[in-house]
Amino acid sequence: MSEPAGAPRKATPLQMVKAVLSAFIGIRKGAAHDRDMATLKPVQVIVTGIVAAALLVLGIATLVHFITS
């Protein structure tokens, strides 16, 4: 089924990850921010951000474990 012409597009998982990672780094273009605001839902961003933060902490903890052992 096709979406109505006025309905906003849904963001792909890759677009969500790119938006969250670029926010982590602090690099955002104005056009990308505007596009993300139109396509991303707050719940999607929160869940993706929590998962990305958990992976970052797990990666750093693993790196420290290997360095100190």
C-alpha positions in Angstrom: 0.0 0.0 0.0 1.2 3.5 -0.8 1.4 6.3 1.8 -0.7 9.4 1.3 1.1 12.3 -0.5 1.2 14.5 2.6 2.5 11.9 5.0 6.1 12.3 6.1 8.6 9.6 5.0 9.8 7.2 7.6 13.6 7.1 8.3 15.5 4.0 7.7 17.6 2.4 10.5 20.8 3.6 8.8 19.5 7.2 8.8 18.7 6.9 12.5 22.2 5.6 13.3 23.8 8.3 11.2 21.8 11.0 13.0 22.7 9.7 16.5 26.4 9.2 15.7 26.7 12.6 14.2 25.0 14.0 17.3 27.6 12.1 19.5 30.4 13.7 17.5 28.7 17.1 17.3 28.9 17.4 13.5 25.5 18.3 11.9 24.5 20.1 8.7 21.5 22.3 8.9 19.8 20.5 6.0 20.4 17.1 7.5 19.0 18.3 10.8 15.8 19.6 9.2 15.4 16.3 7.2 15.9 14.3 10.4 13.4 16.4 12.3 10.8 15.6 9.6 11.5 11.8 9.4 12.7 10.7 12.8 10.4 10.0 15.8 11.7 10.9 19.3 11.3 7.3 20.5 13.4 6.0 17.7 16.1 8.5 18.5 16.1 7.8 22.2 16.3 4.0 21.7 19.0 4.3 19.1 21.0 6.7 21.4 20.7 4.4 24.3 21.9 1.4 22.3 24.8 3.4 20.8 25.8 4.7 24.2 25.8 1.2 25.6 27.9 -0.1 22.8 30.4 2.8 23.3 30.7 2.1 27.0 31.0 -1.7 26.3 33.7 -1.0 23.7 35.7 1.2 26.0 35.5 -1.2 28.9 36.6 -4.1 26.6 39.5 -2.0 25.3 40.6 -1.1 28.9 40.3 -4.7 30.0 42.7 -5.8 27.1 45.1 -3.0 27.7 45.4 -3.6 31.5 45.6 -7.4 31.3 
